[in-house]
């Protein structure tokens, strides 16, 4: 298992769709790209998915390879395999970080999630997500806060890890 993404940040998006990736995220992309060498631009895959997905999910090469291997183990021609192929292989974009540490988000991707001048990055283990900041606050942050509000004041979220057992769940 490669390094994990950590943290969140806001970044400006220019008129050409260029947005800086947090430096710590770039280090994870480099470490998780088996073809990366000093001086190269690390590769990643942006999964944009269908109309229900309001964010872009950026996979390291190692993480998307793991997803691809799991898809390949499904029966050829099965509905599940066809769906996953469409969502993770068809509705995705292989790309790389440019020499200045930025991603170029096409107009199609910016329109899909409603990004104009600012993007919100948030870590998600071996992936990271790019959101329109307002959408993130209205959907994800609000849902998390609502969930936490229903828990006792002394609730410790780490208690969920006890239920995970000794082996880490597969991403």
Buried (B, 14 or more C-beta within 10 A) or exposed (E): EBBBBEEBBEBEBEEEBBBBBBEEBBEBBBBBBEEBEEEEBBBBBBBBBEEEBBBBBBBBBBBBBBBBEBBEEBEEEEEEBBEBBEBBBEBBBEBBBEEEBBBBBBEEBBEBBEBEEEBBBBBBEBBBBBBBBEBBEEBBBEEEEEEEEEEEEEEEEEEEEEEEEEEEEEB
